[in-house]
Amino acid sequence: MADTGKAPAQSPGRTSPGRARLDHLVLAAESLPSGVAAVEAALGVRLSAGGKHTRMGTENRLLRLGDDAYLEVIAVDPSAPPPGRPRWLTLDAPSTRARLRAGPCLLTFVVRFDSLPLPALRFEVGPWEAFERNGLSWQLTVRTDGTLPADGVAPSLIVWNVQRHPASHLPDAGCRLEALALEHPQADDVQHGLEALGLGYICTQAPLPQLTVRLQTPYGPRTLRSREPLAP
């Protein structure tokens, strides 16, 4: 996908010491093969193996964005039984399924947070839940109805129970996150939460929520926007 339009202005690494920092970006697809094909075509690189999330009935593939960050491509696992609860990331919502039929799209981002309990936020992130996959274990905030904080413009939070971040074990395809920009109709509420978490991102006022990321790839910059699906 060519880099077009106004680039986001915020650096991905600006955080307060001991507080939150970006962990991974989440891009969803109607099926994992279609998502992998679209992302690989857009970025010109190969994705790494991921795995299955048994509790949520999903599967993923990954792209390293440095030693401690990655892009996750995720989809419903057709071989898994329904989880008996709303899947995370709104993957069961009719509106999300309709979006993904048009092509894979960026949904949200996740940040690591090493100071508990959580500060007061003006958006609901949900309770902490424990997960594991392929020898990895972590805790993630998940809203019980499967919806995303501030329509995906505010992050979910993660704590890894590992000594080395999982991204450090992935092959390096030469991609890095350069910038992340946030827009939302309730920008003040989102901004309050970002600052409470110690994140340096800026959320601007806009009629519709949108998450925009700029990635540097071996073939130049690429921009992904949550309201613009990749070609299926």
Residue pairs with C-beta under 8 A, 6 or more apart in sequence:
1 42
1 43
1 222
1 223
1 224
1 230
1 231
2 222
3 214
3 220
3 221
3 222
3 223
4 223
5 223
7 179
7 214
7 221
7 223
8 179
8 180
8 181
8 212
8 213
8 214
8 223
9 179
9 181
9 202
10 179
10 180
10 181
10 200
10 201
10 202
11 178
11 179
11 200
12 22
12 69
12 177
12 178
12 179
12 180
13 21
13 22
14 199
14 200
14 201
15 21
15 198
15 199
15 200
16 198
16 199
16 200
18 114
18 115
18 198
19 113
19 114
19 115
19 197
19 198
19 199
20 111
20 112
20 113
20 155
20 157
20 197
20 198
20 199
21 68
21 111
21 112
21 199
22 69
22 109
22 110
22 111
22 112
22 177
22 180
23 68
23 69
23 109
23 110
23 111
23 112
23 158
24 65
24 69
24 70
24 71
24 72
24 109
24 110
24 167
25 65
25 70
25 71
25 72
25 106
25 108
25 109
25 110
25 177
25 213
26 72
26 74
26 89
26 106
26 107
26 108
26 109
26 110
27 35
27 39
27 71
27 72
27 73
27 74
27 104
27 105
27 106
27 107
27 224
28 35
28 73
28 74
28 75
28 89
28 91
28 96
28 100
28 104
28 105
28 107
29 35
29 36
29 38
29 73
29 74
29 75
29 100
29 104
30 75
30 97
30 100
30 101
30 104
30 232
31 75
31 76
31 78
32 59
32 60
32 61
32 73
32 74
32 75
32 77
34 75
34 104
34 232
35 61
35 73
35 74
35 75
35 104
36 47
36 61
36 73
38 103
38 104
38 230
38 231
38 232
39 47
39 63
39 71
39 73
39 104
39 230
40 46
40 47
41 230
41 231
42 222
42 224
42 230
42 231
43 63
43 175
43 215
43 217
43 219
43 222
44 217
44 218
44 219
45 63
45 173
45 174
45 175
45 217
45 218
46 173
47 61
47 62
47 63
47 73
48 61
48 62
48 63
48 64
48 170
48 171
48 173
49 61
49 62
50 59
50 60
50 61
50 62
50 72
50 73
51 59
51 60
51 133
51 134
52 58
52 59
52 77
52 80
52 133
53 59
53 60
53 77
53 131
53 133
54 80
54 133
55 83
55 131
56 83
56 87
56 88
57 76
57 77
57 80
57 81
57 82
57 83
57 87
58 74
58 75
58 76
58 77
58 80
58 87
58 88
58 89
58 91
59 74
59 75
59 76
59 77
59 80
60 72
60 73
60 74
60 75
61 72
61 73
62 70
62 71
62 72
62 73
62 166
62 167
62 170
63 70
63 71
63 73
63 170
63 173
63 175
64 70
64 167
64 170
64 171
64 172
64 173
64 175
65 71
65 167
65 175
65 176
65 177
65 215
66 167
66 176
66 177
67 165
67 167
67 168
68 165
68 167
68 168
69 167
69 177
70 166
70 167
70 170
71 175
71 215
73 104
74 89
74 91
75 91
76 87
76 91
85 144
85 146
86 92
86 144
86 145
86 146
87 146
88 140
88 142
88 146
89 96
89 107
89 108
89 146
89 148
90 96
90 107
90 146
90 147
90 148
91 97
91 146
92 146
93 146
93 147
96 107
99 105
99 229
100 229
102 229
102 232
103 229
103 230
103 231
103 232
104 229
104 230
104 232
105 226
105 227
105 228
105 229
105 230
106 211
106 213
106 224
106 225
106 226
107 148
107 152
107 211
107 226
108 148
108 149
108 152
108 153
108 155
108 156
108 211
108 226
109 152
109 155
109 180
109 211
109 213
110 140
110 155
110 156
110 157
110 158
111 155
111 156
111 157
111 158
111 197
111 199
112 157
112 158
112 159
112 160
113 157
113 158
113 159
113 197
114 159
118 125
118 157
119 196
119 197
120 196
121 154
121 192
121 193
121 196
121 197
122 189
122 190
122 192
122 193
123 149
123 150
123 154
123 189
123 190
123 193
124 143
124 149
125 141
125 143
125 149
125 154
125 155
125 156
125 157
126 141
126 142
126 143
126 144
126 149
126 156
127 141
127 142
127 144
128 139
128 140
128 141
128 159
129 139
129 140
129 141
129 142
130 137
130 138
130 139
131 137
131 138
131 139
131 140
132 138
136 160
136 162
136 166
137 160
137 161
137 162
138 158
138 159
138 160
138 161
138 162
139 158
139 159
139 161
140 156
140 157
140 158
140 159
141 156
141 157
141 158
142 156
143 149
148 154
148 156
149 155
149 156
149 193
150 184
150 186
150 189
150 190
150 193
150 209
151 184
151 209
152 209
152 211
152 226
153 182
153 183
153 184
153 190
153 203
153 209
153 210
153 211
154 184
154 190
154 193
154 194
155 197
155 199
157 197
160 166
173 218
174 217
174 218
175 215
175 216
175 217
175 218
176 215
176 216
177 213
177 214
177 215
177 216
178 214
178 215
178 216
178 221
179 213
179 214
180 201
180 211
180 212
180 213
180 214
181 201
181 202
181 204
181 211
181 212
181 213
182 190
182 194
182 201
182 202
182 203
182 204
182 210
182 211
182 212
183 203
183 204
183 205
183 206
183 208
183 209
183 210
183 211
183 212
184 190
184 203
184 205
184 206
184 209
184 210
185 205
185 206
185 207
185 208
185 209
187 203
187 204
187 205
187 206
190 203
191 202
191 203
194 200
194 201
194 202
194 203
208 227
209 226
210 225
210 226
210 227
211 225
211 226
212 223
212 224
212 225
212 226
213 223
213 224
214 221
214 222
214 223
215 221
215 222
215 223
215 224
224 230
